[in-house]
Structures are given as C-alpha cells and as structure tokens.
Amino acid sequence: MNNAIDGINNAICGINNAINGINNAICGINNAIDEMNNAICGINNAIYGINNAIYGINNDLYFIDNSINGMNSIDNIINGIRNAINSLISFKNHPLCVLTMKLRFFTN
C-alpha cells in the first residue's frame, strides 16, 4: 500500500516537474521574444538615424545650391553694371551723341 502511495506521489512529482519545465520553456520563449523586440527597436532607431543623416545631407545640398544661386545673382548684378557702363561708353561714340556734343560745344 505504501509502495502504491509512493508511486502516485512520484508520478505527481514527475507531472509537477514537467509543468515546471513547460513554464520554464514558456519563459525562455517570452525572453527570446523580448530580445527580438529590442533588436527590432534597435534596427528602427538605426533606420531613423540614417534617415536623419540623409535629411541633414539634403539640407546641406540645398544650402550649397542656394549659395551658388546667390553667387550667380551677384554675378548677374555685376554683369548688368558692366553692360550698363559699356552701353554708356558705346553711346558716347554714337553719331547722334557726337553731333550733340559738337553742337553743345559751338553753342557755348
């Protein structure tokens, strides 16, 4: 009778040990899932960092483009002033201008 009770107790202990093993396996799976989630978060953070770096590079390129456009505008202003001066110099030798200057000289 005692042997039968001992056998039943041993069987119950075996079942409890099996349940504990299953619980430990579930904990291990949950820990693995947590680690994967952390890895995914890390990958997402890395992607955000790369995107921010790309945005920064794009902003630098826009700044360079705007700087070049600004320099081109300054060049256009300088060329406009040169053209105006050249036009005045050319007009000085224009026949009508020469005639006007000669008439002015004689009328004074």
C-alpha positions as CSV (number, residue, x, y, z in Angstrom):
1,M,0.0,0.0,0.0
2,N,2.8,2.4,0.9
3,N,4.6,1.5,-2.3
4,A,1.5,2.4,-4.3
5,I,1.2,5.7,-2.5
6,D,4.9,6.4,-3.1
7,G,4.4,5.6,-6.7
8,I,1.5,8.0,-7.0
9,N,3.5,10.7,-5.2
10,N,6.4,10.1,-7.6
11,A,4.1,10.4,-10.5
12,I,2.6,13.7,-9.2
13,C,6.2,15.0,-8.7
14,G,7.0,14.0,-12.2
15,I,3.9,15.8,-13.5
16,N,4.9,18.9,-11.5
17,N,8.4,18.7,-12.8
18,A,7.0,18.5,-16.4
19,I,4.8,21.5,-15.7
20,N,7.7,23.5,-14.3
21,G,9.8,22.5,-17.4
22,I,7.0,23.8,-19.7
23,N,6.7,27.0,-17.7
24,N,10.5,27.5,-18.0
25,A,10.3,26.9,-21.7
26,I,7.5,29.5,-22.0
27,C,9.6,32.0,-20.0
28,G,12.5,31.3,-22.4
29,I,10.3,31.9,-25.4
30,N,9.0,35.1,-23.8
31,N,12.6,36.3,-23.1
32,A,13.5,35.5,-26.7
33,I,10.5,37.5,-28.0
34,D,11.6,40.4,-25.8
35,E,15.1,40.2,-27.2
36,M,13.8,40.2,-30.7
37,N,11.6,43.2,-29.9
38,N,14.6,45.0,-28.5
39,A,16.6,44.1,-31.7
40,I,13.8,45.4,-33.9
41,C,13.7,48.7,-31.8
42,G,17.4,49.0,-32.3
43,I,17.1,48.4,-36.1
44,N,14.3,51.0,-36.2
45,N,16.4,53.5,-34.3
46,A,19.3,52.9,-36.7
47,I,17.0,53.5,-39.7
48,Y,15.7,56.7,-38.1
49,G,19.3,57.8,-37.6
50,I,20.2,57.0,-41.2
51,N,17.1,59.0,-42.4
52,N,18.1,61.9,-40.2
53,A,21.6,61.8,-41.7
54,I,20.1,61.8,-45.2
55,Y,17.9,64.8,-44.3
56,G,20.9,66.6,-43.0
57,I,22.8,65.9,-46.2
58,N,19.9,67.1,-48.3
59,N,19.7,70.3,-46.2
60,D,23.4,70.8,-46.8
61,L,22.9,70.3,-50.5
62,Y,20.0,72.8,-50.5
63,F,22.2,75.3,-48.7
64,I,25.0,74.8,-51.3
65,D,22.5,75.2,-54.1
66,N,21.1,78.4,-52.5
67,S,24.7,79.7,-52.0
68,I,25.5,79.0,-55.7
69,N,22.3,80.7,-56.7
70,G,23.2,83.7,-54.6
71,M,26.6,83.9,-56.2
72,N,25.0,83.7,-59.6
73,S,22.7,86.5,-58.7
74,I,25.7,88.6,-57.6
75,D,27.4,87.8,-60.9
76,N,24.3,88.8,-62.8
77,I,24.2,92.2,-61.0
78,I,27.9,92.8,-61.7
79,N,27.4,91.8,-65.4
80,G,24.4,94.2,-65.5
81,I,26.5,97.0,-64.2
82,R,29.3,96.2,-66.7
83,N,26.7,96.1,-69.5
84,A,25.3,99.5,-68.4
85,I,28.8,101.0,-68.3
86,N,29.7,99.5,-71.7
87,S,26.4,100.9,-73.1
88,L,27.3,104.4,-71.9
89,I,30.7,104.1,-73.3
90,S,29.3,102.8,-76.7
91,F,26.7,105.6,-76.7
92,K,29.4,108.2,-76.2
93,N,30.8,107.3,-79.7
94,H,27.3,107.1,-81.3
95,P,27.0,109.7,-84.1
96,L,23.9,111.4,-82.6
97,C,25.8,111.7,-79.3
98,V,28.9,113.1,-81.0
99,L,26.8,115.6,-83.0
100,T,25.0,116.7,-79.8
101,M,28.3,117.2,-78.1
102,K,29.7,119.2,-81.0
103,L,26.6,121.4,-81.2
104,R,26.8,122.0,-77.5
105,F,30.4,123.0,-77.8
106,F,29.6,125.5,-80.5
107,T,26.5,126.9,-78.7
108,N,28.5,127.6,-75.5
